[in-house]
Amino acid sequence: MGLLKENLLLINSNGNEIDIDELFNSYSDESDRVLANDEIGTIIYTADLDVFSLEVTSTGHLIPKKVNQLSRCRFGTSIIRLQIGSKIASYSSDTIFHVKKDDYVIKVRADKLKKGMVLSTGEKVY
Amino acid sequence: MNFKNQFEKAIYDIAIDVFGGESAQIEHNKVIYIEDKTAKSTISFAGPPKKEIDVLNVTISKELKTQILISCKDFKTTKAEPAHVQEWCSVVSTMNKHAVDSNYIGIVISSSGFSSGCEGWASSENIALIPPLKGINITFSEEQVVRMFRRVCIAILRRLKFPFEDLLIAPNLFDFCFTITSDFEGFVGANTSSRYKKVSKGWNSNFSELVNSLIGRKIESIHFSKEKFYLILDANFILSYSQNHIEFGEFDKPEIECEESPLCTKNIDNEEISFESVRDLIVGAKVTSAADFQEYIELGIDGKLNLGLMPNNRIHAMIFDEIREMNE
């Protein structure tokens, strides 16, 4: 779920890039940090590690965000190419966006986003 | 122990298996009492401080004094509705509100899923839903729902080794369980079959995963033994093929005994070629494509040849340079 691995940029607090595969491979199946490792995929707990993801804003700035869990699934959902605001990126179809609707914010999957929808961040879907 | 149905028993068995022998107890029409019975806000004609519920109560940590209150819904044809989730929100929040030194977290499990509208109640009250609501009409089987519960239990058990208090704050437990269970969507749509297996794990797989993990790998050796082909690739990766089974994945040490030489042919007129010559052609080259024709599989090798692993212990190689020369 969420951004595809290709779009996920992980860094440490010094700004150095973290290799995602290396991070996953550094923990054995028995490690408590590995929350799940089975036929579905692997999930590791990273909240106490020095791991941040970089998110691109509509103005092109990168904002580091603490990563609590990292998931790597064996069989992902389909991939969708979307332009949201000024950026174009690939998303898995089950990525969740928060969309403004009247006075509310509703959750919408990437594969159900429609042109003209406006996200809670103010970015428009093209 | 009495169970209302097999679903409830399956959930109970998993809780016992993951959290230990005396951790879980199941009770029907159980009258639950809050710890602080003098709280004024609980005085009512019905409901708290006493309420009858069916509950699977699991103590996950005696140190943290944390218990999971699980509600199993097995409606077969209809989905659990917001009212069922609201009821559990009420039970868990009342228990927490008047707890003296215990923490309660809530999970609602429905064998047939949840109708829309449940999510808002669950996330705001920090109740985990299994299976997850994913915003599309996706149906998970009862077996998959049970597997999700096991995955969640193992994740919670391991998560206990790290600071756990944050999960008690809404909507963190809801989000946590959603993350643990949401990847089932891709798995359900993957159409895995027993034809493809992951080595050492024994998991069913599919052609897509085979291709993703095979392409770009360098061939280190090829072997044939007991009607099975073995392709050893770089980074300790193996592909084995017999007529109905394709196994692949990382290995420790492959045990290949009684090596034999299969019958090898090449090009359009099925000219004979030695197994050694085939080996010389492919060792050191990379796999660039793959096709599964059910009766046999074919691997593209560095754009130089197609290597067909065939039934009846045969290999057929289409060497592009030689075919081009023949045509000229």
Chai-1 contact restraints between the chains, C-beta under 6 A:
chainA,res_idxA,chainB,res_idxB,connection_type,confidence,min_distance_angstrom,max_distance_angstrom,comment,restraint_id
A,M1,B,S182,contact,1.0,0.0,6.0,A-B,restraint_1
A,D32,B,R158,contact,1.0,0.0,6.0,A-B,restraint_2
A,D32,B,K161,contact,1.0,0.0,6.0,A-B,restraint_3
A,L35,B,A155,contact,1.0,0.0,6.0,A-B,restraint_4
A,L35,B,R158,contact,1.0,0.0,6.0,A-B,restraint_5
A,A36,B,R151,contact,1.0,0.0,6.0,A-B,restraint_6
A,A36,B,A155,contact,1.0,0.0,6.0,A-B,restraint_7
A,E39,B,W203,contact,1.0,0.0,6.0,A-B,restraint_8
A,I40,B,D183,contact,1.0,0.0,6.0,A-B,restraint_9
A,I40,B,F187,contact,1.0,0.0,6.0,A-B,restraint_10
A,G41,B,D183,contact,1.0,0.0,6.0,A-B,restraint_11
A,Y45,B,F162,contact,1.0,0.0,6.0,A-B,restraint_12
A,Q69,B,T179,contact,1.0,0.0,6.0,A-B,restraint_13
A,C73,B,D183,contact,1.0,0.0,6.0,A-B,restraint_14
A,C73,B,G186,contact,1.0,0.0,6.0,A-B,restraint_15
A,F75,B,G186,contact,1.0,0.0,6.0,A-B,restraint_16
A,F75,B,F187,contact,1.0,0.0,6.0,A-B,restraint_17
A,F75,B,A190,contact,1.0,0.0,6.0,A-B,restraint_18
A,G76,B,G186,contact,1.0,0.0,6.0,A-B,restraint_19
A,T77,B,E185,contact,1.0,0.0,6.0,A-B,restraint_20
A,T77,B,G186,contact,1.0,0.0,6.0,A-B,restraint_21
A,D94,B,E185,contact,1.0,0.0,6.0,A-B,restraint_22
A,R109,B,G135,contact,1.0,0.0,6.0,A-B,restraint_23
